[in-house]
Amino acid sequence: MCLDNNRISNSLYTKFLGLIVDNTLSWKPHIDHLINKLSTACYVIRSVKPYMNRNAIMIYHSLFHAVLTYGIIFWRNSSHSIQVFRVQKKAIRIIIGCGNRESCGNLFKELNILPLMSQYILCLLTFVSNNKEQYFTNSHIHNINTRHTSNLHLPRTHLNIYQKGVHYSGIKIFNSLPQDIKTYIDNLRTFKKAVKKFLYTNSFYSLNDYYDNNNIKFQPCRYLSHTTVLC
């Protein structure tokens, strides 16, 4: 490939703003790199656990959580991300001090930590709220008054790679929120707090779990209490 008579060599992947982007957008090189860093964090948590006991969760948030969430809205939809979730569950079991075969369903709730998919949903919805001017509601597209009028307009596409992208996924996930949470989108702080409470309560493991539970009733007093929640 040439540009202005200069030959440009092909590259299998490149690093950009801390993300390793490969030429097929599989995110495998980035996830492999991520797993190495998260495994190191697990080793540190295991090492300090005898001395800090349950305070090892502080190490989790400082070393593990920060790495896990960086760029998550881009790479989480990769089929390889299941490996990251396995490492996250390993970290949770180390903090609690249970066996490798122990179910983590209730452990996430006990530690007030979001599973990988729930963390992805939170970060993606925060992105949507921060960039709401980039989206249109159905009422902007047509004048038909339906129960989906206030939903974000989902563009038609058959491209799988676009459907996995941030813009399209953000719309689908936002539209599946309880209606009362959607009304807070213009207030980022309130919206994020409501979404957090909703996700901490339900602790979704997969998008199918999230979509299957999109009829859950939102209780403002329950989700907007003054309880402090870690990010």
C-alpha positions in Angstrom: 0.0 0.0 0.0 1.3 3.4 -0.9 0.4 7.0 0.1 2.0 10.0 -1.6 4.6 7.6 -3.1 5.5 6.4 0.3 5.1 2.7 1.0 3.0 1.9 4.1 3.7 -1.5 5.6 0.8 -3.6 6.9 0.6 -4.2 10.6 -1.3 -6.9 12.5 -2.0 -4.5 15.4 -1.0 -1.2 16.8 -1.3 0.5 20.2 -3.4 3.6 20.5 -4.1 5.4 23.7 -3.4 2.3 25.7 -5.6 0.1 23.6 -4.1 -2.6 21.3 -6.2 -2.5 18.1 -5.7 -5.4 15.7 -6.4 -5.4 12.0 -9.6 -7.5 12.3 -11.0 -5.7 15.4 -11.1 -9.0 17.3 -9.4 -7.3 20.3 -7.5 -10.6 21.0 -4.1 -9.0 21.4 -5.5 -6.3 23.7 -7.3 -8.9 25.8 -4.2 -11.1 26.0 -2.3 -8.1 27.3 -5.1 -7.3 29.7 -5.2 -10.8 31.2 -1.5 -10.6 31.9 -2.0 -7.4 33.9 -5.1 -8.7 35.7 -3.3 -11.9 36.6 -0.5 -9.9 38.2 -3.2 -8.0 40.1 -4.6 -11.3 41.3 -1.2 -12.4 42.5 -0.8 -9.1 44.5 -4.3 -9.6 46.0 -3.5 -13.1 47.0 -0.1 -12.0 48.5 -1.6 -9.3 50.7 -4.8 -11.2 51.7 -3.3 -12.8 54.8 -2.3 -9.4 56.1 -5.2 -7.2 55.0 -8.0 -9.8 55.1 -11.2 -8.4 53.5 -9.4 -5.0 53.0 -7.9 -6.7 50.0 -10.9 -5.3 48.2 -9.0 -1.9 48.3 -6.2 -3.5 46.3 -8.9 -4.9 43.8 -10.2 -1.4 43.2 -6.8 0.2 42.8 -5.1 -2.4 40.7 -7.7 -4.7 39.1 -10.8 -2.5 38.6 -8.9 0.4 37.0 -7.3 -1.9 34.4 -10.6 -3.8 33.9 -12.7 -0.8 33.0 -10.2 1.0 30.8 -11.6 0.9 27.2 -14.2 -1.7 28.2 -16.9 -0.2 25.9 -14.7 -1.1 23.0 -13.3 -4.6 23.7 -16.1 -6.1 25.9 -18.1 -7.3 22.9 -15.2 -9.5 21.7 -15.8 -13.2 22.0 -12.4 -13.4 23.8 -13.6 -11.2 26.7 -15.0 -14.3 28.5 -11.4 -15.0 29.6 -11.3 -11.6 31.3 -14.5 -12.5 33.2 -12.9 -15.7 34.4 -9.9 -13.8 35.8 -12.3 -11.4 37.5 -14.1 -14.3 39.2 -10.8 -15.6 40.3 -10.0 -12.3 42.0 -13.4 -12.3 43.7 -12.8 -15.8 45.1 -9.4 -14.8 46.3 -10.8 -11.8 48.2 -13.6 -14.0 49.8 -11.2 -16.9 50.4 -13.4 -19.6 48.8 -12.7 -22.5 46.5 -12.2 -22.3 42.7 -15.6 -24.0 42.0 -17.6 -21.7 44.3 -20.3 -19.8 42.4 -19.6 -16.0 42.3 -23.3 -15.0 41.8 -23.8 -13.8 45.4 -20.1 -13.0 46.0 -20.3 -10.0 43.6 -23.3 -8.6 45.5 -21.6 -9.3 48.9 -18.5 -7.3 47.8 -20.5 -4.6 46.0 -18.6 -5.3 42.8 -20.1 -5.4 39.3 -19.5 -8.5 37.1 -17.7 -7.7 33.8 -21.0 -7.5 31.8 -22.7 -5.2 34.4 -19.6 -3.0 34.5 -19.7 -2.8 30.7 -23.3 -1.8 30.7 -22.6 0.9 33.3 -19.7 2.4 31.3 -21.6 2.2 28.0 -24.7 4.0 29.5 -22.4 6.6 31.0 -21.0 7.2 27.6 -24.5 7.6 26.1 -25.5 10.1 28.8 -22.2 12.0 28.3 -22.8 12.2 24.5 -26.6 12.3 24.3 -26.4 15.0 21.6 -25.1 12.3 19.3 -28.3 10.3 19.6 -31.9 10.9 18.4 -35.1 9.7 20.0 -37.8 8.0 18.0 -39.9 11.2 18.4 -37.3 13.0 16.3 -37.7 10.4 13.5 -41.5 10.1 13.3 -44.6 11.7 14.9 -46.3 8.5 15.7 -47.0 8.4 19.5 -46.1 5.0 20.8 -44.7 3.6 24.0 -41.3 3.6 22.4 -41.4 7.3 21.5 -38.8 8.3 24.1 -36.4 5.5 23.2 -33.3 6.3 21.2 -33.6 5.6 17.5 -31.9 2.4 16.5 -30.5 2.6 13.0 -31.0 -0.3 10.6 -27.9 -2.2 9.8 -27.0 -5.8 8.9 -23.3 -5.3 9.6 -22.3 -7.4 12.6 -19.2 -5.3 13.3 -21.4 -2.2 13.5 -23.9 -3.8 15.8 -21.1 -4.7 18.2 -19.9 -1.1 18.1 -20.3 1.5 20.9 -23.0 3.6 19.2 -25.4 0.8 18.3 -24.8 -1.2 21.5 -25.3 1.9 23.6 -28.7 2.5 22.0 -29.9 -1.1 22.5 -28.8 -1.2 26.1 -30.3 2.2 26.9 -33.6 1.3 25.4 -33.8 -1.8 27.6 -33.5 0.2 30.8 -36.5 0.6 33.1 -38.5 3.6 31.9 -38.0 5.6 35.1 -34.2 5.4 34.8 -34.3 6.7 31.2 -35.9 9.9 32.4 -32.7 10.8 34.3 -30.5 10.9 31.2 -30.2 14.7 31.2 -28.7 14.6 34.7 -25.5 12.5 34.4 -25.0 12.2 38.2 -28.5 11.1 39.0 -28.6 8.9 35.9 -25.4 7.1 36.7 -26.4 6.7 40.4 -29.7 5.1 39.3 -28.0 2.8 36.8 -25.4 1.7 39.4 -28.0 0.8 41.9 -30.0 -1.1 39.3 -26.9 -3.1 38.2 -25.7 -3.7 41.7 -29.1 -5.2 42.6 -29.4 -7.4 39.6 -25.7 -8.3 38.9 -26.1 -9.3 35.3 -23.7 -11.9 33.9 -24.7 -11.5 30.3 -26.5 -9.3 27.9 -29.2 -11.9 27.6 -29.8 -11.7 31.3 -30.1 -8.0 31.0 -32.5 -8.0 28.1 -34.6 -10.8 29.6 -35.0 -8.6 32.7 -35.8 -5.3 31.0 -39.3 -5.4 32.5 -38.0 -5.1 36.0 -39.8 -2.2 37.8 -37.7 0.7 38.9 -38.2 1.9 42.4 -36.7 5.4 42.8 -36.5 5.1 46.6 -34.6 1.9 46.3 -32.2 2.9 43.6 -31.7 6.5 44.6 -31.0 6.1 48.3 -28.1 8.0 49.8 -26.0 4.9 50.2 -22.5 5.4 49.0 -21.4 3.0 46.3 -17.9 2.4 45.0 -17.4 3.1 41.3 
